[in-house]
């Protein structure tokens, strides 16, 4: 995964909807917090967010190439370009997630976001502008196709989230459970504790989901982002049909700045829209089809409903 994050591949991105799930440092959503300064500027969009956001998505910055050092860089002279370089120095170290990010050779990426249809360099680029670098590190530099990444089978964050959700479904989730699970994770992100009955107002909340359960699910999405849980979670909650039909968007851009990047509804400025509206998720997709070879081997097996007509 580290190698994938540091080479010329694109596609390891978050969507706009995923980014919007990260709370502000006052514990409110980006929709209601006075700390949110808008998303029409990528620098302001990243400001005052859950620390886990910065560990998951490469923060924006810009530097200049150093003509005397191919692996070096020089500041642009614009303080805004250095805001998140300085921030990441306080959150990480040189072998993990400090900025500028670099290619596996050690060559610096001079700008993030580096949108792949208008890319500045041929590596560390993205489609949505929110490039996932959760597994990025610099433990190995200068060796292609060799990297080191932790691969835990279980980690305590997942266990806490499993317990929080299970106790909620059993009617046993209370402030003590919340403090021992959700709030320990929020503390790591620099986010105020969740108080049952005083959940943050979220105008994007699914109206079918109670506010407390929504926050448990938000925390699960944030903590386990890009770790392979989301699709199974949506299937388990039977929410694929609701959530997977939405168009996937990226950051706000101007066509004049990124002439090759498609914008929602073909506008001159707006959110990146690389794909159209998904076709939907029929109910029978919740059950996987039985493999054809298993059906041939055992004539007593019957294909799951709905899959009989699939090619």
C-alpha positions as CSV (number, residue, x, y, z in Angstrom):
1,X,0.0,0.0,0.0
2,X,2.9,2.4,0.7
3,X,4.2,1.8,-2.8
4,X,0.8,2.4,-4.3
5,X,0.7,5.8,-2.5
6,X,4.1,6.9,-3.7
7,X,4.2,5.9,-7.3
8,X,2.4,7.0,-10.5
9,X,-0.9,5.2,-9.8
10,X,-4.0,7.3,-9.3
11,X,-7.4,6.3,-7.8
12,X,-6.6,6.0,-4.1
13,X,-9.0,8.8,-3.3
14,X,-11.7,9.9,-1.0
15,X,-14.9,11.4,-2.2
16,X,-16.3,14.7,-1.2
17,X,-19.0,13.0,0.9
18,X,-16.3,11.1,2.8
19,X,-14.3,14.2,3.5
20,X,-17.4,16.0,4.7
21,X,-17.9,13.4,7.4
22,X,-14.8,14.6,9.4
23,X,-15.9,16.8,12.3
24,X,-14.4,20.2,13.1
25,X,-12.3,20.7,16.2
26,X,-15.3,22.1,18.1
27,X,-17.1,18.8,17.6
28,X,-19.6,20.2,15.1
29,X,-20.1,19.2,11.5
30,X,-18.7,21.3,8.7
31,X,-22.3,22.3,8.0
32,X,-22.9,24.0,11.3
33,X,-19.5,24.9,12.8
34,X,-18.4,28.6,12.7
35,X,-14.9,27.2,12.3
36,X,-15.6,26.0,8.8
37,X,-14.4,28.6,6.3
38,X,-15.8,27.0,3.2
39,X,-14.8,24.5,0.6
40,X,-14.2,26.7,-2.4
41,X,-10.6,27.0,-1.3
42,X,-8.8,23.7,-0.5
43,X,-6.7,25.4,2.2
44,X,-9.7,26.6,4.1
45,X,-11.5,23.3,3.7
46,X,-8.8,21.4,5.5
47,X,-8.6,23.9,8.4
48,X,-9.7,23.0,12.0
49,X,-10.5,19.3,11.3
50,X,-10.3,16.0,13.1
51,X,-6.5,15.1,13.2
52,X,-7.3,11.8,11.5
53,X,-8.3,13.7,8.4
54,X,-4.7,14.8,8.0
55,X,-3.4,11.3,8.4
56,X,-5.8,10.0,5.8
57,X,-5.8,12.6,3.1
58,X,-2.7,14.4,1.9
59,X,-3.1,18.0,3.1
60,X,-2.7,20.8,0.5
61,X,0.5,22.7,0.0
62,X,2.8,24.1,-2.6
63,X,6.6,24.4,-2.9
64,X,9.2,25.1,-5.6
65,X,11.8,22.7,-7.0
66,X,15.3,23.2,-5.7
67,X,17.6,23.6,-8.8
68,X,20.6,22.4,-6.8
69,X,18.9,19.4,-5.2
70,X,16.7,17.0,-7.2
71,X,15.2,15.7,-4.0
72,X,14.9,19.0,-2.3
73,X,12.5,21.9,-2.4
74,X,12.2,25.6,-1.7
75,X,9.3,27.6,-0.2
76,X,7.1,29.6,-2.5
77,X,7.1,32.7,-0.3
78,X,3.3,32.4,0.2
79,X,2.5,31.5,3.9
80,X,-0.7,29.8,2.9
81,X,1.3,27.2,0.9
82,X,3.2,26.3,4.0
83,X,0.3,26.0,6.5
84,X,0.0,22.3,6.4
85,X,3.7,21.6,6.0
86,X,4.1,23.2,9.4
87,X,1.1,21.4,10.8
88,X,2.3,17.9,9.7
89,X,5.7,18.6,11.4
90,X,3.7,18.7,14.7
91,X,1.6,15.6,13.9
92,X,4.2,13.2,12.4
93,X,7.9,12.7,11.6
94,X,10.2,12.5,8.6
95,X,9.8,8.7,8.2
96,X,6.0,8.9,8.1
97,X,3.7,11.8,7.0
98,X,5.5,15.1,6.9
99,X,5.2,17.3,3.8
100,X,6.1,17.7,1.0
101,X,5.1,14.1,0.0
102,X,7.5,12.3,-2.3
103,X,7.8,9.6,-4.9
104,X,9.4,6.3,-4.0
105,X,12.7,7.7,-5.3
106,X,12.6,10.6,-2.7
107,X,11.7,13.2,-5.3
108,X,9.4,15.8,-3.8
109,X,5.8,16.4,-5.0
110,X,5.8,20.1,-5.4
111,X,2.0,20.5,-5.2
112,X,-1.0,18.9,-3.6
113,X,-3.7,18.4,-4.8
114,X,-2.0,17.1,-8.0
115,X,-5.1,16.4,-10.2
116,X,-4.3,13.6,-12.7
117,X,-5.8,15.2,-15.8
118,X,-3.9,18.4,-15.2
119,X,-1.1,16.9,-13.1
120,X,2.0,18.8,-12.2
121,X,4.1,15.6,-11.8
122,X,3.5,12.0,-12.8
123,X,3.1,10.6,-9.3
124,X,1.1,11.2,-6.1
125,X,-1.8,12.5,-8.2
126,X,-5.5,12.0,-7.7
127,X,-8.9,12.2,-9.3
128,X,-11.0,13.9,-6.6
129,X,-8.3,16.0,-5.1
130,X,-8.5,14.1,-1.8
131,X,-5.6,11.6,-2.2
132,X,-5.6,8.9,0.4
133,X,-2.2,8.5,2.0
134,X,-3.2,6.6,5.1
135,X,-0.6,3.9,4.4
136,X,2.1,6.3,3.2
137,X,5.4,6.3,4.9
138,X,9.1,6.9,4.1
139,X,10.6,3.9,5.9
140,X,12.0,2.8,2.6
141,X,13.3,5.3,0.0
142,X,14.9,4.7,-3.3
143,X,13.8,1.1,-3.7
144,X,10.9,0.5,-6.2
145,X,8.3,-2.1,-5.2
146,X,9.6,-2.4,-1.7
147,X,7.9,-0.9,1.2
148,X,6.9,-1.5,4.8
149,X,3.3,-1.1,6.1
150,X,1.7,-2.4,9.3
151,X,-1.0,-5.0,8.6
152,X,-2.8,-5.6,11.9
153,X,-5.4,-8.4,12.0
154,X,-7.3,-6.6,14.6
155,X,-6.7,-3.3,16.2
156,X,-8.2,-1.8,19.3
157,X,-10.1,0.9,17.4
158,X,-12.1,-1.7,15.4
159,X,-12.9,-3.6,18.6
160,X,-14.2,-0.4,20.3
161,X,-16.4,0.4,17.4
162,X,-17.7,-3.2,17.2
163,X,-18.6,-3.0,20.9
164,X,-20.2,0.4,20.6
165,X,-22.4,-0.6,17.7
166,X,-23.3,-4.0,19.3
167,X,-24.3,-2.4,22.6
168,X,-26.4,0.2,20.8
169,X,-28.3,-2.5,18.9
170,X,-28.9,-4.4,22.1
171,X,-30.2,-1.2,23.9
172,X,-27.2,-1.1,26.2
173,X,-25.3,1.8,24.8
174,X,-24.9,4.5,27.5
175,X,-22.5,7.3,28.4
176,X,-20.1,4.9,30.1
177,X,-19.9,2.7,27.0
178,X,-19.6,5.8,24.9
179,X,-16.7,7.2,27.0
180,X,-14.8,3.9,26.8
181,X,-15.2,3.5,23.1
182,X,-16.2,6.4,20.8
183,X,-14.8,9.1,23.0
184,X,-11.4,7.5,23.3
185,X,-11.2,7.5,19.5
186,X,-12.4,11.1,19.3
187,X,-9.8,12.1,21.8
188,X,-7.1,10.8,19.5
189,X,-8.5,13.0,16.8
190,X,-8.6,16.1,19.0
191,X,-12.4,16.1,18.9
192,X,-14.7,16.9,21.9
193,X,-16.4,13.9,23.5
194,X,-19.8,12.7,22.2
195,X,-22.5,13.4,24.8
196,X,-25.6,11.2,24.4
197,X,-28.6,13.4,23.8
198,X,-26.4,16.3,22.6
199,X,-25.1,14.9,19.3
200,X,-23.8,17.4,16.7
201,X,-26.5,18.7,14.3
202,X,-26.0,17.2,10.9
203,X,-28.3,18.2,8.1
204,X,-27.0,15.3,6.0
205,X,-28.0,12.7,8.5
206,X,-30.1,9.9,7.1
207,X,-33.5,10.5,8.7
208,X,-34.0,6.8,9.2
209,X,-31.0,6.7,11.5
210,X,-31.2,8.0,15.1
211,X,-28.7,10.7,16.0
212,X,-26.7,8.6,18.4
213,X,-26.4,5.6,16.0
214,X,-25.5,8.1,13.2
215,X,-22.5,9.3,15.3
216,X,-21.5,5.7,16.0
217,X,-21.6,5.0,12.3
218,X,-19.7,8.2,11.5
219,X,-17.0,7.3,14.0
220,X,-16.7,3.9,12.4
221,X,-16.4,5.4,8.9
222,X,-13.7,7.9,10.0
223,X,-11.6,5.5,12.1
224,X,-11.7,2.7,9.6
225,X,-11.5,4.8,6.5
226,X,-9.7,3.1,3.6
227,X,-9.3,-0.2,5.6
228,X,-11.8,-2.2,3.6
229,X,-14.9,-2.1,5.9
230,X,-17.2,0.3,4.3
231,X,-18.9,-1.8,1.6
232,X,-19.6,-4.6,4.1
233,X,-20.9,-2.1,6.6
234,X,-23.4,-0.6,4.1
235,X,-24.5,-4.1,3.2
236,X,-24.9,-5.1,6.8
237,X,-27.0,-1.9,7.4
238,X,-28.9,-2.4,4.1
239,X,-27.9,1.1,3.0
240,X,-26.2,0.3,-0.3
241,X,-29.4,1.1,-2.2
242,X,-29.6,4.5,-0.6
243,X,-26.0,5.6,-0.4
244,X,-24.4,4.0,-3.5
245,X,-26.8,5.7,-5.9
246,X,-25.3,9.2,-5.3
247,X,-22.9,10.7,-7.7
248,X,-19.3,10.6,-6.5
249,X,-17.8,14.1,-6.4
250,X,-14.4,15.7,-5.6
251,X,-13.0,19.0,-4.5
252,X,-14.3,22.4,-5.8
253,X,-12.3,23.7,-8.7
254,X,-12.5,26.3,-11.5
255,X,-12.3,25.1,-15.1
256,X,-9.8,27.9,-15.9
257,X,-7.4,26.4,-13.4
258,X,-7.9,22.7,-14.4
259,X,-9.3,22.7,-18.0
260,X,-9.2,18.9,-18.4
261,X,-11.0,18.1,-15.2
262,X,-14.8,17.4,-15.5
263,X,-17.0,19.5,-13.3
264,X,-20.5,18.6,-12.1
265,X,-23.2,19.5,-14.6
266,X,-20.5,20.9,-17.0
267,X,-20.2,24.1,-15.0
268,X,-17.3,26.6,-15.2
269,X,-16.6,26.0,-11.5
270,X,-17.9,23.4,-9.1
271,X,-17.2,20.0,-7.7
272,X,-15.1,17.5,-9.7
273,X,-17.4,14.8,-11.3
274,X,-15.3,12.1,-12.9
275,X,-18.2,9.7,-13.0
276,X,-21.9,10.0,-13.7
277,X,-24.8,8.9,-11.5
278,X,-24.4,5.2,-10.5
279,X,-27.0,2.8,-11.9
280,X,-28.2,1.8,-8.4
281,X,-28.0,-1.3,-6.2
282,X,-30.9,-3.7,-6.5
283,X,-32.0,-5.6,-3.4
284,X,-30.9,-8.9,-4.7
285,X,-27.3,-7.6,-4.8
286,X,-27.3,-8.0,-1.0
287,X,-26.8,-11.7,-1.5
288,X,-23.7,-12.8,-3.5
289,X,-24.3,-15.1,-6.5
290,X,-23.4,-18.8,-6.0
291,X,-20.4,-19.7,-8.1
292,X,-21.3,-21.5,-11.3
293,X,-18.8,-24.3,-10.6
294,X,-20.5,-25.0,-7.3
295,X,-23.9,-25.2,-9.0
296,X,-22.5,-27.7,-11.5
297,X,-21.0,-29.8,-8.8
298,X,-24.1,-29.9,-6.6
299,X,-27.4,-30.1,-8.4
300,X,-29.3,-29.5,-5.1
301,X,-28.0,-25.9,-5.0
302,X,-30.3,-23.2,-6.3
303,X,-28.9,-19.8,-7.5
304,X,-29.8,-16.9,-5.2
305,X,-32.9,-15.0,-6.4
306,X,-32.2,-12.3,-9.0
307,X,-28.9,-13.7,-10.2
308,X,-30.4,-16.3,-12.6
309,X,-30.7,-13.7,-15.4
310,X,-27.4,-12.1,-14.9
311,X,-24.9,-12.7,-17.7
